[in-house]
Structure formats: C-alpha cells, structure tokens
Amino acid sequence: MKKEDIATLIQYRIAEARSALKDADCLVQGQGSPQGIVNRLYYAMFYAALALMQKIGKIPSKHTGVIGLFDSEFVLKGTFPKEMSKYFHRAFELRQTSDYKVMKPISTDQLEEIRQQASAFVENVTRYLNTG
C-alpha cells in the first residue's frame, strides 16, 4: 500500500474514533442506554487502535488481536502508558458483557469514567499520529 493511502486510512480511522465519541456524547445527552454508550466508547478506542495498526502495517482480524497488538507494540515498548491498556481492556470487557451477558446496569459514574478514558485514549493516539 502506498504511503499516502496509509495516511488517508489513518486519518479515516481517527475520524471514526472521534465520531464514535460524539455518538456516545449524544447518547448521554439523550439518555440513551448504557449499553449503547459503552459500545460507542469502546469503538472509539478500537478505531484509534486500528489507526495505529495501519501505521505499523499489522491489521489483526479480531478485536482481541487488535488489543493484544496494541499492548505488545505500543504499551510494552513504552510508546503509551500502561493505563491506556487498562482503559482499552476495561472498555472491551464492559462492551462484551453488556452485549452478550446478563449483568447489573452500568452506573452513571462508571459511564463517565469510561467516557473520560476513551476521550484520553483517542486524544493520545491522535497526538502520537500527528493527525490532530
């Protein structure tokens, strides 16, 4: 793939991440379901991580592969702090639980915490990629 095509794809993924954050904010303001909010926040992180995968030319086919590669290529090598890995893992687990398992409702405080973490995740990735 050409360098300019990769750059375009990276910018597209960052735009998707920002759009997912906006969607989550709209759901919060409209009193959307916690499940929908968590979904959009997780996907904001996921799309930002996909932008990183484009940069290194490795695109796993599964969500767990993206998370694992984020950890091995960007957290363990010191590009991003371990907290970002924790944010990503937690959002993935909450999304999985809310989509596929019976669970107790997610509290407003938990949603706000995840929203802040997702925003920080996307912002840090964007800054790293110099697309912001």
C-alpha positions in Angstrom: 0.0 0.0 0.0 1.2 3.5 -0.8 2.3 5.8 1.9 -0.4 8.4 1.1 -3.0 5.6 1.1 -1.9 4.6 4.6 -2.0 8.2 5.8 -5.6 8.5 4.4 -6.6 5.3 6.1 -5.1 6.5 9.4 -7.0 9.8 9.2 -10.2 7.9 8.4 -9.8 5.7 11.4 -9.2 8.7 13.7 -12.3 10.4 12.2 -14.3 7.2 13.0 -12.9 7.3 16.6 -13.9 11.0 17.0 -17.3 10.2 15.5 -17.9 7.4 18.0 -17.0 9.7 20.9 -19.6 12.2 19.6 -22.2 9.4 19.2 -21.6 8.5 22.9 -22.0 12.1 24.0 -25.3 12.3 22.0 -26.5 9.1 23.7 -25.6 10.5 27.1 -27.4 13.8 26.5 -30.4 11.9 25.1 -30.4 9.5 28.0 -29.5 6.6 25.7 -28.9 3.1 27.0 -25.7 2.4 29.0 -25.2 -0.5 26.5 -25.2 1.9 23.6 -22.9 4.4 25.3 -20.4 1.7 26.3 -20.5 0.4 22.7 -19.6 3.7 21.2 -16.9 4.4 23.7 -15.3 1.1 23.1 -15.4 1.6 19.4 -13.8 5.0 19.7 -10.8 3.3 21.3 -10.9 0.4 18.8 -10.9 2.7 15.8 -8.0 4.7 17.2 -6.1 1.5 17.8 -6.8 0.5 14.2 -5.2 3.7 13.1 -2.1 2.6 15.0 -2.2 -0.8 13.3 -2.2 0.9 9.9 0.9 2.8 10.9 2.8 -0.4 11.7 1.3 -2.4 8.8 -0.3 -5.1 11.0 -4.1 -5.5 10.9 -5.4 -8.3 13.1 -8.8 -9.8 12.1 -10.2 -9.9 15.6 -10.8 -7.4 18.3 -8.7 -9.3 20.8 -5.9 -9.3 18.2 -6.0 -5.5 18.0 -5.9 -5.2 21.7 -3.0 -7.7 22.1 -1.0 -5.9 19.3 -1.7 -2.5 20.9 -0.3 -3.9 24.2 2.8 -5.6 22.6 3.7 -2.9 20.0 2.8 0.3 21.9 2.5 -0.3 25.6 5.2 -2.8 26.3 7.6 -0.8 24.1 6.8 2.4 26.1 5.0 4.4 23.5 1.9 4.7 25.6 1.5 4.2 29.4 0.0 1.0 30.9 -3.1 2.9 31.9 -4.1 3.2 28.2 -4.0 -0.6 28.0 -6.2 -0.9 31.1 -8.7 1.6 29.6 -8.9 -0.4 26.4 -9.2 -3.8 28.1 -11.9 -2.4 30.5 -13.9 -0.9 27.7 -13.7 -4.2 25.7 -14.8 -6.2 28.7 -17.7 -3.9 29.5 -18.8 -3.9 25.9 -18.6 -7.7 25.7 -20.5 -8.1 29.0 -23.2 -5.6 28.1 -23.7 -7.1 24.6 -23.5 -10.8 25.3 -24.0 -11.5 29.0 -26.5 -10.7 31.7 -25.1 -8.0 34.0 -26.1 -5.4 36.5 -26.6 -1.9 35.0 -23.6 0.3 34.5 -23.7 3.3 36.8 -23.6 6.9 35.6 -20.2 7.2 37.4 -18.8 4.2 35.5 -20.0 5.6 32.2 -18.4 9.0 32.9 -15.2 7.3 33.9 -15.1 5.3 30.7 -16.1 8.4 28.6 -13.1 10.2 30.1 -10.8 7.3 29.4 -12.0 6.8 25.9 -11.5 10.5 25.2 -8.0 10.4 26.6 -7.2 7.3 24.6 -8.3 8.8 21.3 -6.5 12.1 22.1 -3.2 10.4 23.0 -3.3 8.2 19.8 -4.2 11.2 17.7 -1.4 13.2 19.1 1.0 10.4 18.6 -0.1 10.0 14.9 0.1 13.8 14.4 -3.3 13.8 12.8 -5.0 16.1 15.4 
